[in-house]
Amino acid sequence: MANFSISPGVTTNEIDNTFLTNTVVGASTAIIGPTVKGPVNIPTLVTSYSDYQSLFGDSIISGSDIYSYFTSIAAYSFFNYGGNSLLVTRVASGSYTSATSDIYSGTGTISASISISLTSAATSAYTASFNGVNVILSGSSAQDVFNNASASINTNPTINSSASFSTPNMVLTALAQGVAGNSYYYTSGSTTTFYTGGTNSTAFVLETLSEGDLMNNGTSGISGSLSLGSKDNVRCEITNSNTGSGTFNLIVRQGNDTDANKLILETWSGLSLDPNSPKFISKVIGDTKLFYNSNSGQIDVSGDYTNKSRYVRVKQVDILTPNYLDANGQPQSQYLSSIPPSQQGIFNGATGNVTSGVNFYEDITSTNTQGLLPSDYDIAINVLSNKEAYLYNVIFAPGLTSDLHSTQISSLINNSQNRGDCLFVADLTSYVGINSIQDAITQAQNRDSSYAAAYFPWVRVIDPATGKNVWCPASTVVPGVYANNDRKAAPWFAPAGINRGGLSTVLRTQFKLTQSDKDELYDNNINPLATLPRQGVVIFGQKTLQKEASALDRINVRRLVIELKGFIKQIAEQIVFEQNTTATRTSFLAKVTPYLETIQQKQGLYAFKVVMDDANNGPDVIDRNQLIGQIYIQPTRTAEFISLDFILLPTGTQFP
């Protein structure tokens, strides 16, 4: 019987008639967990491991050692085995904010008078700095210093300063607008004297998409290096300012580079402060801010333009230059000083960090799983429950285990069931204190769902970020197996066995399972990670956590049904609000039948039948504005139990 919602839409229903008497995607994989950097609680798509590293980082220093999160190891496994799209949701503890950088216009002025006494030591060298670029004035005597200084000192490609001489002082004065914080200064021996002046106006403010104090750059050094610059944060630079066209370039650079060795991540050319221009900075880079709304329990959006940059957004534009060029193509005079001159921007003001005392790898506990409390996962789990906003067919949460974090594991299973379009791969046990397979069996016995699967035991792998041999839960390597399975075959094939279930990156397992162990685990719906001679570690099972035997107690069938429901629902959505006539039903059948035939040819189905005609759409159904379709499928089963009889016959006996 179809169950319809109040508002128009498509409802998919499963009717499982495969129970035995005594006997069972254009979507990305999703991973929830802590990361080094990135937006918090905002599901973000990455398409390669290098993309993951760029947006979420890979290793972190805690105390005096270097570690990485299970999330990073799982992402590496997924892409290393052929995965192509991954939905990553960063989880963090406490409050996290982004860093910002103010970019200044040319409306401010800086002028300074530096008085250098003629009686200074003759061997002293004098340095003048403007916009972070040094000019060194030198001579064999104090008088020579002044005499050798040119009348016009170019300290920046676009900004000049001048020197004038009046015994006993030398005066340096800026000829053009400067940037806040810049100054003239001179050094005599070990003493540096600074002179600042003027004011500056903010043209616009950039904000990092990543959150946490790791995004802070600190202060700028004379060499162009940043005191807190790192491979995990970014800086920016304005170049090629042109008052004739009202344009400028913005470069996003890696935080640990220098002016002499720039590591450029993104370049945005010909930007404008003119809101009517197609190159308006907010339009080109984007100004969208995603944030979690605790009232709605979902992600909300502020801003007008979709983010194109992977690293920053335009938080605000304080100076606009509407119609910068007049009817004759000439710049309007009132805007000439608004264009930001060449300058560098550093990011600061972000909050949120990973504290010391974090339990990594096998040391996770019920109150410290990679520095997080179990409740820190709740927002991300809730966000990903929205199937209308986020699509994926498998989800992992390495770092959560059923024995330590039961509430969160239950939520993830319930989400998968309620969504009806994904499978959750759960870890049953933690590493510390687990002495036998019975601990895993105890946890599995408390779960019953065809939308969840579990693997055992933990594995020893090489952490790709640190090179260390570390212990990890099975859910860090299983994503790779699913990716390999789907790349070689299809979701309706079993992600198990020597052909598609090999774990070449696993060094060893926590327990080397005997045949008796594997039998007991599989009998309790736990998929063993078996160590096979000459093959290494292989997944040797593909059961879901559903207790009652049916076709849906197997992963390949559950994933087949997820795939079918997803595709056929998309077809059905195209006929919502269409006329409830034979022509509409025929159109639906003409699209669904060839699709199912293709699945059948690819070994996903033994047989199928689609019914959408007068038999299930009588006058009473039509009068209720309903259209009912019934899709009967016989899923292909896998050969899991193979019996080989070796029969010895006497000499001369004919073979049967």
Secondary structure, DSSP 8 states (H G I E B T S, - for coil): -----SSS------------S------EEEEEE--SSS-BT--EEE-SHHHHHHHH-S-EEETTEEE--HHHHHHHHHHHTT---EEEEE--SS---EEEEEEE-S-----------TTS-TT--EEEEETTEEEEE--SSHHHHHHHS-SEEEEETTEEEEEEEETTEEEEEESS---TT--EEEEETTEEEEE------EEEEEEEEEESGGG----B-TTS-BTT--TTSEEEEEEEEETTTTEEEEEEEETT--SSS--EEEEEEEEES-TTSTTBHHHHH---EEEEETTTTEEEEESSS----SSEEEEEE----TT-B-TTS-B-GGGGGGS--SEEE--B-------S----GGG--SS-BTTB-GGGGHHHHHHTT-TTT--EEEEEEEEEETTT-HHHHHHHHHHHHHH-S-EEEEE---STT--SHHHHHHHHTT---TTEEEEES-EEEE-TTT--EEEE-GGGTHHHHHHHHHHHS-TTS-S-HHHH-B-TTEEEESS---HHHHHHHHHTT-EEEEEETTTEEEE---B-S--S-SGGGBHHHHHHHHHHHHHHHHHHHTTTTS--SHHHHHHHHHHHHHHHHHHHHTTSEEEEEEE-STTT--HHHHHTT----EEEEEE---------------TT----
